[in-house]
Structure formats: C-alpha cells, structure tokens
Amino acid sequence: MNGALPAVPPTWNLFLSRVHFHRQQRFICWLFSFCCRIFYPHFSTCFFPQRDFGMKSLLTRQRRINPVYLSFMAVSFMTGVAGALQAPTLSLFLTREVQVSPFWVGLFFTINAIAGIAISLLMAKRSDNRGDRRNLILFCCLMATLNALLFAFNRHYLTLVTLGVFLSALASVSIPQVFALAREYADQSAREVVMFSSVMRAQLSLAWVIGPPLSFALALNYGFVTLFCVAAGIFLLSMLLIWRTLPSVPRVVASPEEVLTQLSPWKESQVRLLFIASVTMWTCNTMYIIDMPLYISTTLGLPEKLAGLLMGTAAGLEIPIMLVAGHYARRIGKRMLMLLALVAAIVFYLGLVMFQTRTALMVLQLFNAAFIGIIAGIGMLWFQDLMPGRAGAATTLFTTSISTGMIIAGIIQGTMSERFGHESVYWLALGLAVLALALASRVRDVVES
C-alpha cells in the first residue's frame, strides 16, 4: 500500500527459468546443426563415396552400410549412454542416498579412479595375448550390469566402496576393448581406420551430450533406483548386441622380436613421451571442467547457468570437429593434428585469462572443442600406431592417461584456487598446454601403409 512493487510469484520465476533453459537448448541444437551443415561436405564422401578409387571405405562395394560397422557404432553409443547416466549424479547419490560427507565422496572417487587404472592395465596386456576380445567385452558389460544393480539396491558405503568399486573397475575396461576390437577389425577388413575410429569416438561424445541431462531427469523425477535400473538395462541390451553382431577377430601371431618389444612399453621413449603429454593435456581439460563453474560465478560474477551453456556448446562442436579431423588425418597426419589441437588449447586458456565477457567465453568454446575433439579421437589412434599389434594395451594406456590426468587435476585445482584464486588455475593450464606441445612435438608420426 505504500507504493512498493508487488512480489513476483515463485511460479513465474520458475516459468522464466524454464523458458531461458529451453532457449539455451535450442541455441545448442542450432549451433550443432549449423556446424554439421558446414562440415558435411568434407566428410560425407567418407560415408557415401561416389566411386571406388581403391581407397579403404566404410561401405561395401554396393554402397550399403556394413552391418558390423553399424554394430560398433551402436555399442559405442549405448555403453557411452549407460556410463553417462551413472557418472554425473554419483556424487549426489552418495550424498543424499548413502548420506556420507563430502570427504567420503571424494575418497570414493579417488579409490574408484585408482582401481580403474590398475585393473585396466592388468587386463590390457592379457587381452592382447590370449582369448577372444569379444568375450572379454561381454564379461565387462556383465560386470557393469551387476554394478548398476548394486548401486540401485544397496545403500551401504563400505559395500559400494569395495565391491562396487571393483565391479566398476572391471566395467571400465569395456570401452577401451571395444575400440581395440574395432581397430583390429578395421585393419583386417581393409577399412579406413582413422575415420572408422573417429565416428565411433563421436558416438561417445554424443552419448555424453544426451546422458547427463537424462541422468538428472531420471534421478530427480523417478529416483536413483530407476536411474541405475535403466543403466543396467542398457548394458544388457549392449551385451545382446555384442554377442549377436560384433565379430571375433583372430589374433595376429607376433614375431619373437615383437614379443620382446611388447614386454615393457614403458621402455619405449616415444610411447612414454606421448603418455606424459596426454596426461598433461587431460590435466588441463579436467582442471577447466572442475574450476570453470566456480570461476564464472565467483570471480567473473556471471550467471551460474552460463557454465552449462558453455559445456553444452563445446560438446556440440566437438562432434563435427572430431569427424573432420578423422577425414583429414591421412592427408595432414596425426602428429600435425595433435599439435594443432594443442595450439588451440593454448589460445583457449590464454583467452580465459584475457577475456571475461559472456560473448568471448562463447567464442572461445570453438578452440576448446577443437582441442578436445582432436585429442579424444586422434590421440588414441596415435597410441595404437606407436604400439602395433597391441591395440588393447595402447587403447588402455590412452584411457589411463585420461584417468591419471583427472586425479592430478583434482589435487591441483583445489590447491591453486584456494591459495592463489581461480584465475591461477588457467595460467597453470596454459603453461601445461605449452609443455604438452613441447612433449608431443618430440613424438614421431606413424605413416600408414
């Protein structure tokens, strides 16, 4: 009555927030469609060649898509979605359902990461030397199913941090083994390896565009039991698809000289350099992912929802960039593409400390997407090229570099942001990107025959 404005109803604020969220989603979809429209002419010939020039093709001579190729794509996407359903809400699950403190949540993630690295390295060498790789993938998917069911119906922290972590570590081997089997299949069936692997890697990126929002929707609206049961169901469908459609690729018998070389890949200086460079790259990326929402809201004073928009934009741009990189890898070379990706990373992290506006941050996501889109696909292939005949060990070494980078980034980000502020994280990321560029430039390129 004294002239004050009437209070805005809470329902109206909720309506406006939903409208803004849908606008962000529409913008991301439009941006992804626009990039696909631009990049399509560059890689469309890889899928639908007009004439056979003797080059390796992803299609049969009758221009029909190989069903095995489609099966690899489907398995990559489905296992990626199942993993993307569980990971984003895991900390929320431990806090709300298991009711543990943040310290125990962090301890769970640390133990889970270390166990995943140890199990992956132990199983990688065995997978290259004996047995049917497809059977190993089936076993890992079965462990993933049991792990999802355990989290659905168990709320005891000790059980989850022991049995759950063990099952999760076994399950984490599945994706590297799928890519290793795909590499062996592409090599033996005369298919274009780089583009084949790039499209498969794009399925994982697409899964992580779809999975996290679906994960939160299921967990918040239907509960964690429903969420983990859906993940278990997807793993079961993946097992059926793997059993019915994926090939069993016979192993190539290695010569005695190759066996001696395979005893210790750490003694190979090129592999060791690439591993250290890869760990450094993923440390930079994970530090950014952890710190960016806090940097935007506390240091820059920008809306918190901008963090989601930036991540969604980068994820949408990664997919076409990944496909274009796969198309030009044979012409440019994997080494040159990786060096270009690291140059993009340097520009990205330098831009984060120099520009602080919403528009600048959105533009910088193009460099971020180029960085991640290239190293996520081409980096794995570079490991495989340097370790011929050991696709399982090479792919696992690449995924291990990602996990190691995540562990290091978690420690560094917390220490740097608390003592020196959030901006110091990006100065350090810039320095690490320069170091990774120097290391990667010393790794030789492998020319495909």
Secondary structure by P-SEA (a helix, b strand, c coil): cccccccccaaaaaaaaaaaaaaaaaaaaaaaaaaaaaacccccccccccccccccccccccccccaaaaaaaaaaaaaaaaaaacccaaaaaaaccccccaaaaaaaaaaaaaaaaaaaaaaaaaaaccccaaaaaaaaaaaaaaaaaaaacccccccccaaaaaaaaaaaaaaaaaaaaaaaaaaaaccccaaaaaaaaaaaaaaaaccaaaaaaaaacccaaaaaaaaaaaaaaaaaaaaccccccccccccaaaaaaaccccccaaaaaaaaaaaaaaaaaaaaaacaaaaaccccccccaaaaaaaaaaaaaaaaaaaaaaaacccccaaaaaaaaaaaaaaaaaaaaccccaaaaaaaaaaaaaaaaaaaaaaaaaaaaaccccaaaaaaaaaaaaaaaaaaaaaaaaaaaacccaaaaaaaaaaaaaaaaaaaaabbbbbcc
